[in-house]
Amino acid sequence: MFRARTLAAEAAGAGDETGWFERLYSEAEAGSAVVPWADGEVNPHLVEWAAGKDGMGKRALVVGCGLGYDAQYLAGLSYAVTGFDVAPTAIERTIRENPGTTVEYLAADLLDLPAAWAGAFDLVVEIYTVQPLYGPVRERALAALHGPVAPGGTLLVIARATNDENPERDPAQMPWPLTRRELDLAGGPLRTVRVEQFMDSGTQPRLRWRAEFRRD
Ligand SMILES: C[S@@+](CC[C@H](N)C(=O)[O-])C[C@H]1O[C@@H](n2cnc3c(N)ncnc32)[C@H](O)[C@@H]1O
């Protein structure tokens, strides 16, 4: 986490709050940094949520897909998956590490989504993309999440949680957990189907949200 935190802290309030991701992935390619979330694991809270689901004939969009673990998992459930990330180096590495993948990976910015994606996906999955964003881009990112959800479609948000509605955000302590108000901002006009809050099991237990919203 060390290098990622340093880059995030330098970026916080400096006017380019998403540029540090590309820098981190590039440094990792050069062998001089570690991407702390590059653990090779599909998110267990996504796996639990998706149990028994069949994505045949459905389109899924994975926001901030990083190295593609969750996108690959959804493709395995037969969804037609698009995964995007603001960092081109993450996308290049993901394509390289998944030869023959059916997932369409591309570099794109949640803050400036392609117009063609509006209302186009049966499932939009956001996992840990907003929590490392600091400052005004954070609200813009949250507000952009529901746009790609098709009528009848679902937005799934999995994130670190806080019950403090006005948390102090130390720039040196990325990631910054989401408040309930921020979660509601993500859902926007969608109907809230379920909001769960729980502690992760694991060596470093964390308070999490898993929230599901639907466009009726
Ligand atoms: C903490 S990582 C999580 C990656 C992945 N979702 C996971 O759970 O393993 C956050 C990811 O979001 C990407 N990201 C940050 N801001 C973004 C934006 N505005 N648009 C698209 N991707 C973004 C970063 O490049 C990074 O890959």
The ligand as an SDF file (V2000), in Angstrom:
LIG
                    3D

 27 29  0  0  0  0  0  0  0  0999 V2000
   -8.4900    0.2750   -5.7020 C   0  0  0  0  0  0  0  0  0  0  0  0
   -8.4460   -0.1310   -7.4050 S   0  0  0  0  0  0  0  0  0  0  0  0
   -9.6540   -1.4220   -7.4910 C   0  0  0  0  0  0  0  0  0  0  0  0
   -9.5310   -2.2370   -8.7440 C   0  0  0  0  0  0  0  0  0  0  0  0
  -10.5970   -3.3340   -8.8820 C   0  0  0  0  0  0  0  0  0  0  0  0
  -11.9240   -2.7730   -8.9830 N   0  0  0  0  0  0  0  0  0  0  0  0
  -10.4950   -4.2940   -7.7340 C   0  0  0  0  0  0  0  0  0  0  0  0
  -11.3980   -4.2930   -6.8790 O   0  0  0  0  0  0  0  0  0  0  0  0
   -9.5110   -5.0420   -7.6660 O   0  0  0  0  0  0  0  0  0  0  0  0
   -9.2850    1.2380   -8.1650 C   0  0  0  0  0  0  0  0  0  0  0  0
   -9.2590    1.1490   -9.6830 C   0  0  0  0  0  0  0  0  0  0  0  0
  -10.0960    2.1620  -10.2130 O   0  0  0  0  0  0  0  0  0  0  0  0
   -9.4520    2.7590  -11.3120 C   0  0  0  0  0  0  0  0  0  0  0  0
  -10.0110    4.1080  -11.4500 N   0  0  0  0  0  0  0  0  0  0  0  0
   -9.8560    5.1550  -10.6140 C   0  0  0  0  0  0  0  0  0  0  0  0
  -10.5240    6.2280  -11.0590 N   0  0  0  0  0  0  0  0  0  0  0  0
  -11.1370    5.8400  -12.2020 C   0  0  0  0  0  0  0  0  0  0  0  0
  -11.9560    6.5070  -13.1370 C   0  0  0  0  0  0  0  0  0  0  0  0
  -12.2660    7.8030  -12.9960 N   0  0  0  0  0  0  0  0  0  0  0  0
  -12.4150    5.8220  -14.2110 N   0  0  0  0  0  0  0  0  0  0  0  0
  -12.0800    4.5120  -14.3770 C   0  0  0  0  0  0  0  0  0  0  0  0
  -11.2800    3.8380  -13.5260 N   0  0  0  0  0  0  0  0  0  0  0  0
  -10.8150    4.4870  -12.4470 C   0  0  0  0  0  0  0  0  0  0  0  0
   -7.9850    2.7190  -10.9520 C   0  0  0  0  0  0  0  0  0  0  0  0
   -7.1120    2.8580  -12.0420 O   0  0  0  0  0  0  0  0  0  0  0  0
   -7.8790    1.3500  -10.2880 C   0  0  0  0  0  0  0  0  0  0  0  0
   -7.5960    0.3330  -11.2070 O   0  0  0  0  0  0  0  0  0  0  0  0
  1  2  1  0
  2  3  1  0
  2 10  1  0
  3  4  1  0
  4  5  1  0
  5  6  1  0
  5  7  1  0
  7  8  2  0
  7  9  1  0
 10 11  1  0
 11 12  1  0
 11 26  1  0
 12 13  1  0
 13 14  1  0
 13 24  1  0
 14 15  1  0
 14 23  1  0
 15 16  2  0
 16 17  1  0
 17 18  1  0
 17 23  2  0
 18 19  1  0
 18 20  2  0
 20 21  1  0
 21 22  2  0
 22 23  1  0
 24 25  1  0
 24 26  1  0
 26 27  1  0
M  CHG  2   2   1   9  -1
M  END
$$$$
